[in-house]
């Protein structure tokens, strides 16, 4: 079964906790702190694999979890890092992170719990209000870290100093990234076949390549995309056949809406038109109209082929060609017969030339893009920025660096919480809280962890 979309829940490994430990050995009365650091949580890594052709496996395993890091222990023993989860996906897979927003009570079918469980309408439910691309895997063996494991916490050996010789502070491990993602497969091919249902696309693919699609004399015989490799003059062409399109396909009618994505990345479009159409020009216009409404396919390099021309009078072929040229005067048209194997070599040679020309243009564009200078904040500047907002009765502090410290703070350890307060003071957050009216016993929230101010802070 071919599957080109899937939704999964991702949970990277949690970092291991640091240890609070002191060296206790005979004849060594003051061995000092020797608590080891926790291990890093495992990442979830996607890898493009040429031998994987569908996303069907994710329908049966929609939850992907990496291993947690192990806790540190005494004698400065660091915990083992969690194993990364390597997930193989087809070449051409795009990974989107689903963005969550407040649940809509009147639409329970849209509500999904954060943990990826069944649909729910509780206050904790969320609705996915958009998505953003986090990876696009287009080459065999290409990898991308999709969800990062949390860093391990420092053990108390890390906090020893000349003034603090017996620290009882140890950090907890950070949680790994956890979110829902949507996978979308866009087949990577040199040539994409488009046309009305029963235009002869599958027959053409079966004759010129090693593909064996289902072929029958009725519309929508092809229900899933097919790939085949055609060889011409020592050059291989990867050809993708999608289900036939109808008017309105770009808006969801027929089968085209779900499969137009598979010709979105092809270098050249081969538009097949049945010579037995009452009006080949109208059939051509319908498909061109749908391509114009979907992405930038209307600007893609194109070749047109009149199919099933065996036994058809040349006068009729020329009439149908003229009908197509009336719609697009620049159309390059070939008359072919897949059944009689006529006109195929000439067509494939033209496709080969167009594919090579298009790839040369793409390389020039990529090189030009690489030379464009960019201006951005330095990583250090980004990490030290923070913001304080008062929401209801809480003061919410956000910022990459301070949130990282908060996630690694053991809120059950008074000394650890005091360390977090000291860090906030050094970063200037304390002064900002005071200017915003924060008082002793005011609630501070950072990265979901809450604590209060104190009198002498």
C-alpha positions as CSV (number, residue, x, y, z in Angstrom):
1,X,0.0,0.0,0.0
2,X,1.4,3.4,-1.0
3,X,1.1,6.1,1.7
4,X,2.5,9.6,1.1
5,X,1.3,11.4,4.3
6,X,1.5,10.5,8.0
7,X,1.3,12.1,11.4
8,X,3.6,11.0,14.2
9,X,4.2,12.0,17.8
10,X,7.9,12.5,18.6
11,X,9.5,12.4,22.0
12,X,13.3,12.7,22.3
13,X,15.1,11.3,25.3
14,X,15.3,13.1,28.6
15,X,18.7,14.0,29.9
16,X,19.9,12.1,33.0
17,X,20.0,13.8,36.4
18,X,23.3,14.8,37.9
19,X,24.3,13.1,41.2
20,X,24.9,14.6,44.7
21,X,27.6,12.4,46.2
22,X,30.7,12.8,48.4
23,X,33.8,10.7,48.4
24,X,33.7,8.5,51.5
25,X,36.9,6.4,52.0
26,X,38.9,5.3,55.0
27,X,41.8,7.7,55.7
28,X,40.2,10.3,53.4
29,X,38.0,12.2,55.8
30,X,37.3,15.1,53.4
31,X,37.0,13.5,50.0
32,X,34.8,16.3,48.6
33,X,32.0,16.1,46.1
34,X,32.2,13.5,43.4
35,X,28.7,13.4,41.9
36,X,28.8,12.7,38.2
37,X,26.9,14.3,35.4
38,X,23.8,12.8,33.7
39,X,23.9,11.5,30.2
40,X,22.4,13.3,27.2
41,X,19.0,12.1,26.0
42,X,18.8,10.4,22.6
43,X,17.9,12.4,19.5
44,X,15.3,11.4,16.9
45,X,17.1,11.4,13.6
46,X,15.4,10.9,10.2
47,X,17.5,9.4,7.4
48,X,16.6,9.3,3.7
49,X,16.8,5.8,2.3
50,X,16.5,4.9,-1.4
51,X,15.1,1.4,-0.5
52,X,12.2,2.9,1.4
53,X,9.3,3.9,-0.8
54,X,6.3,4.7,1.3
55,X,5.3,6.2,4.7
56,X,3.0,3.3,5.5
57,X,5.0,2.1,8.5
58,X,4.2,5.3,10.4
59,X,0.5,4.4,10.2
60,X,1.2,1.5,12.5
61,X,3.9,3.1,14.7
62,X,2.8,6.7,15.1
63,X,4.7,7.3,18.3
64,X,8.5,7.6,18.1
65,X,10.5,7.8,21.3
66,X,14.3,8.0,21.8
67,X,16.1,6.6,24.9
68,X,16.5,8.7,28.0
69,X,20.0,9.5,29.3
70,X,21.1,7.7,32.5
71,X,21.7,9.4,35.8
72,X,25.1,10.3,37.1
73,X,26.6,8.5,40.1
74,X,29.4,8.8,42.6
75,X,33.1,8.7,41.9
76,X,32.4,11.3,39.2
77,X,30.8,8.6,37.0
78,X,28.8,10.2,34.2
79,X,25.6,8.6,33.1
80,X,25.4,6.9,29.7
81,X,23.9,9.0,26.9
82,X,20.6,7.7,25.5
83,X,20.7,6.0,22.1
84,X,19.6,8.0,19.2
85,X,16.6,6.8,17.3
86,X,17.4,6.5,13.6
87,X,14.2,6.5,11.4
88,X,14.5,5.7,7.7
89,X,12.1,7.6,5.4
90,X,11.8,7.7,1.6
91,X,13.9,10.2,-0.4
92,X,11.7,13.3,-0.9
93,X,10.2,13.3,2.6
94,X,9.3,16.7,4.1
95,X,8.9,16.9,7.9
96,X,6.6,19.6,9.3
97,X,6.3,20.5,12.9
98,X,2.6,21.0,13.8
99,X,2.0,24.2,15.6
100,X,-0.5,24.0,18.4
101,X,-3.1,26.5,19.6
102,X,-6.1,26.6,22.0
103,X,-8.7,24.0,21.5
104,X,-12.0,25.0,20.0
105,X,-14.8,23.5,22.1
106,X,-17.3,23.5,19.2
107,X,-15.0,21.3,17.1
108,X,-13.9,18.3,19.2
109,X,-12.8,16.4,16.1
110,X,-9.9,18.8,15.8
111,X,-8.8,18.6,19.4
112,X,-5.7,16.5,20.1
113,X,-3.9,15.9,23.3
114,X,-0.3,16.9,23.6
115,X,0.8,13.3,24.4
116,X,-0.6,12.1,21.1
117,X,-3.5,10.2,22.6
118,X,-7.1,9.9,21.4
119,X,-9.2,12.9,20.5
120,X,-10.3,14.8,23.6
121,X,-12.2,18.0,24.5
122,X,-10.6,18.6,27.9
123,X,-9.1,22.0,28.7
124,X,-5.6,20.5,28.1
125,X,-6.5,19.7,24.5
126,X,-4.8,21.6,21.7
127,X,-5.7,22.3,18.1
128,X,-3.1,22.3,15.3
129,X,-3.3,25.8,13.7
130,X,-0.4,25.5,11.3
131,X,2.9,23.8,10.5
132,X,6.5,24.7,9.7
133,X,9.1,22.8,7.8
134,X,11.9,21.4,9.9
135,X,13.6,19.1,7.4
136,X,13.5,18.3,3.7
137,X,15.3,15.0,2.8
138,X,16.2,14.9,-0.9
139,X,19.4,12.8,-1.1
140,X,20.0,9.2,-0.3
141,X,21.7,9.0,3.1
142,X,20.9,12.5,4.1
143,X,20.1,12.9,7.8
144,X,18.4,15.5,9.9
145,X,17.9,15.8,13.7
146,X,14.2,16.2,14.0
147,X,13.8,16.2,17.8
148,X,16.8,16.9,20.1
149,X,17.3,15.0,23.3
150,X,17.7,17.0,26.6
151,X,21.1,17.7,28.0
152,X,22.1,15.8,31.2
153,X,22.3,17.7,34.4
154,X,25.6,18.5,36.2
155,X,26.5,16.6,39.3
156,X,27.6,18.3,42.5
157,X,31.3,17.8,41.6
158,X,30.7,20.5,38.9
159,X,29.9,23.1,41.5
160,X,32.9,22.8,43.8
161,X,34.8,26.0,44.4
162,X,37.1,27.6,46.9
163,X,34.2,29.1,48.8
164,X,31.8,26.2,48.2
165,X,33.6,23.0,49.1
166,X,30.6,20.8,49.9
167,X,27.9,21.7,47.4
168,X,24.6,19.9,47.7
169,X,23.5,21.2,44.3
170,X,22.9,18.9,41.3
171,X,20.9,19.6,38.2
172,X,18.1,17.5,36.8
173,X,18.2,16.5,33.1
174,X,16.4,18.5,30.5
175,X,13.4,17.0,28.9
176,X,13.8,16.1,25.3
177,X,11.8,17.9,22.6
178,X,8.3,16.6,22.3
179,X,5.8,17.5,19.6
180,X,3.6,16.2,16.8
181,X,4.9,16.2,13.2
182,X,3.4,15.6,9.8
183,X,5.4,13.7,7.1
184,X,4.7,14.4,3.5
185,X,6.3,12.5,0.6
186,X,7.0,14.3,-2.7
187,X,8.5,11.9,-5.2
188,X,11.7,13.1,-6.8
189,X,11.7,12.4,-10.5
190,X,13.1,13.8,-13.7
191,X,9.8,13.7,-15.6
192,X,6.3,14.0,-14.3
193,X,3.4,12.6,-16.3
194,X,0.2,14.7,-16.3
195,X,-3.1,14.4,-18.2
196,X,-6.7,13.6,-18.0
197,X,-7.8,10.1,-16.8
198,X,-7.2,7.4,-19.4
199,X,-4.8,9.6,-21.4
200,X,-2.4,6.7,-21.7
201,X,0.1,7.6,-19.0
202,X,0.4,4.2,-17.4
203,X,0.7,2.5,-20.8
204,X,3.5,4.9,-21.7
205,X,5.3,4.3,-18.4
206,X,5.1,0.5,-18.8
207,X,6.5,0.6,-22.3
208,X,9.4,2.9,-21.8
209,X,10.5,1.7,-18.3
210,X,10.6,-1.2,-15.9
211,X,7.4,-0.1,-14.1
212,X,4.4,-2.3,-14.2
213,X,1.4,-0.2,-13.3
214,X,-2.2,-1.4,-13.6
215,X,-3.6,-0.7,-17.0
216,X,-7.3,-0.9,-18.0
217,X,-9.7,0.9,-20.4
218,X,-11.5,3.0,-17.7
219,X,-10.7,6.2,-15.9
220,X,-8.7,6.3,-12.7
221,X,-7.1,3.0,-13.2
222,X,-4.0,4.5,-11.5
223,X,-4.9,5.1,-7.9
224,X,-1.3,5.6,-6.5
225,X,1.8,7.3,-7.9
226,X,4.1,5.0,-9.9
227,X,7.8,5.4,-10.7
228,X,9.8,4.0,-13.6
229,X,13.2,4.4,-15.1
230,X,13.6,4.9,-18.8
231,X,17.0,4.7,-20.5
232,X,17.8,6.7,-23.6
233,X,21.3,7.2,-25.1
234,X,22.9,5.8,-22.0
235,X,21.0,8.3,-19.7
236,X,18.5,7.2,-17.2
237,X,15.3,9.2,-16.7
238,X,13.2,8.7,-13.6
239,X,9.6,9.1,-14.6
240,X,6.6,9.6,-12.2
241,X,3.0,8.8,-13.1
242,X,0.2,10.2,-11.0
243,X,-3.5,9.5,-11.0
244,X,-5.3,11.3,-13.8
245,X,-6.4,14.9,-13.2
246,X,-9.8,16.4,-13.8
247,X,-11.1,20.0,-13.7
248,X,-11.0,21.2,-10.1
249,X,-8.2,18.8,-9.1
250,X,-6.3,21.6,-7.5
251,X,-9.3,22.3,-5.3
252,X,-9.7,18.7,-4.2
253,X,-11.9,17.2,-6.9
254,X,-11.1,13.7,-8.1
255,X,-7.7,12.2,-7.0
256,X,-5.4,15.0,-8.2
257,X,-5.4,17.2,-5.1
258,X,-3.6,14.5,-3.1
259,X,-1.1,13.6,-5.8
260,X,-0.2,16.9,-7.5
261,X,2.6,17.2,-4.9
262,X,4.4,14.3,-6.6
263,X,5.1,16.2,-9.8
264,X,5.9,19.4,-7.8
265,X,9.7,18.5,-7.9
266,X,10.0,17.1,-11.4
267,X,12.4,18.9,-13.7
268,X,10.1,18.5,-16.8
269,X,6.4,17.8,-17.3
270,X,5.2,15.4,-20.0
271,X,1.6,16.3,-20.8
272,X,-0.2,13.4,-22.4
273,X,-3.3,14.1,-24.5
274,X,-5.5,11.3,-26.0
275,X,-5.7,11.9,-29.7
276,X,-9.3,10.5,-29.6
277,X,-10.5,13.5,-27.5
278,X,-13.3,15.4,-29.2
279,X,-11.2,18.5,-28.6
280,X,-7.5,18.0,-27.7
281,X,-7.1,21.7,-27.1
282,X,-9.8,21.7,-24.5
283,X,-8.3,18.6,-22.7
284,X,-5.0,20.4,-22.7
285,X,-6.5,23.6,-21.4
286,X,-8.2,21.9,-18.5
287,X,-4.9,20.4,-17.2
288,X,-3.0,23.6,-17.8
289,X,-5.6,25.4,-15.7
290,X,-5.1,23.1,-12.8
291,X,-1.3,23.4,-13.0
292,X,-1.6,27.2,-12.9
293,X,-3.6,26.9,-9.6
294,X,-1.1,24.6,-7.9
295,X,2.4,25.8,-6.9
296,X,4.6,27.0,-9.8
297,X,3.9,24.0,-12.1
298,X,2.6,26.3,-14.9
299,X,6.1,27.6,-15.4
300,X,7.7,24.2,-15.5
301,X,9.4,23.0,-18.7
302,X,6.9,21.0,-20.7
303,X,6.6,18.6,-23.6
304,X,3.2,17.6,-25.0
305,X,2.5,14.1,-26.5
306,X,-0.6,13.0,-28.5
307,X,-1.1,9.4,-27.5
308,X,-2.7,6.4,-29.2
309,X,-1.9,7.6,-32.6
310,X,-1.5,4.2,-34.2
311,X,-3.9,3.9,-37.2
312,X,-5.0,7.5,-36.9
313,X,-5.0,9.6,-40.1
314,X,-2.3,12.2,-40.2
315,X,-4.9,14.8,-41.0
316,X,-6.7,14.2,-37.6
317,X,-3.3,14.3,-35.8
318,X,-2.5,17.7,-37.4
319,X,-6.0,19.0,-36.5
320,X,-5.5,18.0,-32.8
321,X,-2.0,19.5,-32.8
322,X,-3.5,22.8,-34.1
323,X,-6.1,22.7,-31.4
324,X,-3.4,22.5,-28.7
325,X,-1.3,25.2,-30.4
326,X,-4.4,27.5,-30.3
327,X,-4.2,27.2,-26.5
328,X,-0.4,27.5,-26.2
329,X,1.4,28.6,-29.4
330,X,4.8,27.6,-27.8
331,X,3.8,24.0,-27.1
332,X,6.2,21.4,-28.3
333,X,4.1,18.4,-29.5
334,X,5.0,14.8,-30.4
335,X,2.7,12.2,-31.9
336,X,3.3,8.8,-30.3
337,X,1.9,5.3,-29.9
338,X,2.9,3.3,-26.8
339,X,1.2,0.2,-28.2
340,X,3.0,0.4,-31.6
341,X,6.3,1.8,-30.0
342,X,6.4,4.7,-32.5
343,X,7.7,8.2,-31.7
344,X,9.0,7.1,-28.3
345,X,12.7,7.5,-28.9
346,X,12.4,11.0,-30.3
347,X,10.2,11.9,-27.3
348,X,12.6,10.5,-24.7
349,X,15.5,12.3,-26.3
350,X,13.7,15.6,-26.1
351,X,12.9,14.9,-22.4
352,X,16.5,14.0,-21.7
353,X,17.7,17.3,-23.2
354,X,15.2,19.4,-21.3
355,X,16.0,17.6,-18.0
356,X,19.7,18.3,-18.4
357,X,19.1,21.9,-19.3
358,X,16.8,22.4,-16.3
359,X,19.3,20.8,-13.9
360,X,22.0,23.1,-15.2
361,X,19.7,26.1,-14.5
362,X,19.0,24.8,-11.0
363,X,22.7,24.5,-10.2
364,X,23.3,28.1,-11.3
365,X,20.5,29.3,-9.1
366,X,21.8,27.4,-6.1
367,X,25.3,28.8,-6.6
368,X,23.9,32.4,-6.8
369,X,21.9,31.8,-3.6
370,X,25.0,30.6,-1.8
371,X,26.7,33.9,-2.5
372,X,24.0,36.1,-0.9
373,X,25.3,37.6,2.3
374,X,23.1,37.4,5.4
375,X,23.0,39.5,8.5
376,X,21.8,38.1,11.8
377,X,22.3,38.4,15.5
378,X,25.2,36.4,16.9
379,X,24.3,33.2,18.8
380,X,25.6,34.7,22.0
381,X,23.3,37.7,21.6
382,X,20.3,35.5,21.0
383,X,21.0,33.3,24.0
384,X,21.3,36.2,26.5
385,X,18.0,37.9,25.5
386,X,15.0,37.5,27.8
387,X,11.6,39.0,28.4
388,X,9.4,39.4,31.5
389,X,5.6,39.5,31.2
390,X,2.9,39.7,33.8
391,X,0.1,37.2,33.0
392,X,-2.7,37.2,35.6
393,X,-1.0,36.9,39.0
394,X,2.3,35.4,37.6
395,X,5.5,36.9,36.2
396,X,6.5,34.8,33.2
397,X,10.1,34.9,32.2
398,X,11.1,33.7,28.7
399,X,14.5,33.5,27.0
400,X,16.6,30.6,25.6
401,X,19.4,30.8,28.2
402,X,17.3,31.4,31.3
403,X,14.8,28.7,30.3
404,X,17.6,26.2,29.9
405,X,18.8,26.9,33.4
406,X,15.3,26.6,34.8
407,X,14.7,23.2,33.1
408,X,17.8,21.9,34.8
409,X,16.9,23.2,38.2
410,X,15.7,20.7,40.8
411,X,12.8,22.6,42.3
412,X,12.8,20.3,45.4
413,X,16.3,21.3,46.3
414,X,16.4,24.7,48.1
415,X,20.0,25.3,47.2
416,X,19.3,24.6,43.5
417,X,16.4,27.1,43.5
418,X,18.7,29.7,45.1
419,X,21.2,29.2,42.4
420,X,18.6,29.9,39.8
421,X,17.7,33.1,41.6
422,X,21.4,34.1,41.6
423,X,21.6,33.5,37.8
424,X,18.5,35.7,37.3
425,X,20.1,38.5,39.4
426,X,23.3,38.4,37.3
427,X,21.3,38.5,34.0
428,X,19.3,41.6,35.3
429,X,16.0,39.8,35.5
430,X,15.7,40.5,39.2
431,X,15.8,44.3,38.5
432,X,13.2,44.0,35.8
433,X,10.9,42.0,38.1
434,X,11.2,44.6,40.8
435,X,10.5,47.5,38.3
436,X,7.3,45.6,37.2
437,X,6.0,45.4,40.8
438,X,7.1,42.0,41.8
439,X,7.2,41.5,45.6
440,X,8.3,38.7,48.0
441,X,6.0,35.7,47.5
442,X,5.2,36.8,43.9
443,X,5.1,33.7,41.7
444,X,7.8,33.5,39.0
445,X,7.2,31.0,36.1
446,X,10.1,29.9,33.8
447,X,9.8,27.1,31.3
448,X,6.8,25.7,33.2
449,X,8.6,25.7,36.5
450,X,7.3,28.0,39.3
451,X,8.8,29.4,42.4
452,X,8.5,32.5,44.5
453,X,10.7,35.5,45.3
454,X,12.3,35.8,48.7
455,X,12.9,38.7,51.1
456,X,16.7,38.8,50.9
457,X,17.1,38.0,47.2
